[in-house]
Amino acid sequence: MEASAGPVKGEVTAAAAPSGGVDITSTQSAKDFAETIFMKSLPADGNDAASGNPAAPDAAAPEQPLKVAVHSADLAVSAKGKGVRNLEILELWAFFMAHFDKKSLTATEEADFKAKLLAVTPLWDKLAASYRFGGLKVETPLGAFAANNILQEIDFDGISKNGGYHYAVRTNGLTYPPLPMPDWAVGFLPTDVELAFGAEGLDLDTLVKAAVADMDSNRDQPFSDEFKAAATAAFMNNPPKIVIGKSLVRTADSEITVEGEVSFAGMKPSSRTTWEMVGFDAALDRLNKAAAQEPEVKNYITFAKLAKDFGTQLPNGHIQWIVDQKADGSISVNGNPVKGPDPVAGTDNDDGLDGTTLDDNAIVPDSGQDDGSDSDPAH
């Protein structure tokens, strides 16, 4: 790997935090960042002539290394921490360095270690960071891929009783080299992608304190079976909620977004997600044109029309699907049930020909011939 950059600058500022620790901000930027990666495979015997290892007598001509070149017009990294327990983290690190070669600790050392572990929590009150490539171009053996921007973001609470931990990746202006795919499919390649998700309501504080209290470095297993069982039960009784921030995929013709949350009761998921799409008819028209050349595309068209039937037309022209999944396994779309509750063990159910359970509440598409006409948008 070879890497280089043009002008680089950075700045770090910090001040004492009212809650303890420091509030710290760090920013770095670089222009004309470039990185070239060379990859090669070794012969089957694992020998590499370039490194001085003997090659097989009948070895073929050396394989050309695979080359990937990355260039970004500008690179920006930023991080902001509130209440970062910097001194406590350093003291804990110093303890590790002073005792890393010991297989066990004395009672005094164990007590000191536990005190330092508790002092370092919550690590920080809040930590946010981002990493952005601007004007990105990636040269590969397939050709050049490019993006106007690629951005990663994190937003993490520290170790707390009700923590939230969020991650997002956002890209826009994606372009592709000629790819081995049908022409009609090229229009479905995304030009912009944003994915945002995380967890909320996570109680790490109780878990960490219980783990420190139970820990004994002189046992074969530092944590007791009782602690492990209690920690598992606590997680199952009070699992975090999974959240989906507004995420999207945009193509040349259309855009689909989703946001919602997933919660767990008795480890059984229940969720509500809201999906919206603009440009549905343009995407459907692209599929209809493709079906003239690729008959199997008709299967996608049938599914797409069924999806539109379940959608609700909004005043702004978007089509919306609100999908609810209950803990009993039932699913509805815009209030219309599409799947009933999962069968309860020990109850009698009517079986389908394929061995699956027939659902009296399920909505299935009309088996008649589709005339291609649009359905009532409010269906």
Secondary structure, DSSP 4 states (H G I P E B T S, - for coil): -EEE-SSEEEEEEEEE-TTSSEEEEEEEEEEEEEEEEEE-PPPTT---GGGTPPPPTTPPSPPPPEEEEEEEEEEEEEEEEEEE-HHHHHHHHHHHHHHTT-SS--HHHHHHHHHHHHHHTTS-SEEEEEEEEEEEEEEETTEEEEEEEEEEEEEEE-S-TTEEEEEEEEEES-B----SS-HHHHTTS-SEEEEEEEEEEE-HHHHHHHHHHH--TTSSSSS-HHHHHHHHHHHHHSPPEEEEEEEEEE-SS-EEEEEEEEEEETTEEEEEEEEEEE-HHHHHHHHHHHHTT-GGGHHHHHHHHHHHHH-EE-TTS-EEEEEEE-TTS-EEETTEEEE-PPPPTT---PBPTTSPBP-TT------SPP--PPPPTT-
